[in-house]
């Protein structure tokens, strides 16, 4: 399958990251044995840059050299750095300690794996909003919208999978808020997707309602219920589209939410932080597009109106 994109829509910058982790085996444990740096990520990134043209990228020197050799580096809005330069790299030991105390939790958090497996991965996924914010400030392509896309999205595994089903090469959406895909599931212990009405019924019967947070009631809410338990029911997808006017607010809200979680002795990947942001949502930040499974993941962000405005 060849994934194409209609570049007549030239007001979008596609944002991504690519770094070689020091312990690649840990990433394989999280994501699968086939996710090797050279074969999986570099090859996919090359196709991504060729397809979308307007790309903003944070990467290490090895990745930059690969793109330079392919004749693509000068076409990309790139920030080259070491892993140690990532904004949250110096929090790794604190996070390791927190994760060691929260092993009983699952979902977005540990998936029954050792904290050592996650400790280098967290700074990468936490940097996604920072990449969006940086791309909006260093707006090489004068874009109005910034869309996150994973560097591995064009690997042979995904290019031939349901991730790109229903994609027609076009993006129609011009969101006023952060447009994010949401997949519906009955929880990580039963990871199959269900019709929306069954999901709504399940939440009505079994999941405690959580009100949007404000300064007055935040202290009374159970952060585990907000960010961890409910993260098993609404799963933020791997792509999202941010208007330039919301890029810094999105980054700032992400950081504020992540720090609140840390104060409650909680650490999770970026999707769990997004989940908490949606529950807090005091800033009218999100519009959500519900999807069935991961079919049409990227077109679900792009096409038609959102199902829910928060």
Buried (B, 14 or more C-beta within 10 A) or exposed (E): EEBEBEEEBEEBBBBBBBBBBEEBEBBBBEEEEEBBBEEBBBBBBBBBBBBBBBBBBBBBEBBBEBBEEEEBBEBBBBBBBEBEEBBBBEBBEEBBEBBEEBEEBBBBBBBEBBBEBBBBBBBBBBBBBBBBBBBBEEBBBEBBBBBBBBBBBBBBBBBEBEBBBEBEEEBEBBBEBBBBBBBBBBBBEEEEBBEEEEBEEBBEEEBEEBEBBEEEEBEEBEBBBBBBBBBBBBBBBBBBBBBBEBBBBBBEBBBBBBEBBBEBEBBBBBBBBBBBBBBBBEBEBBBBBBBBBBBBBBBBBBBEEBEEEB
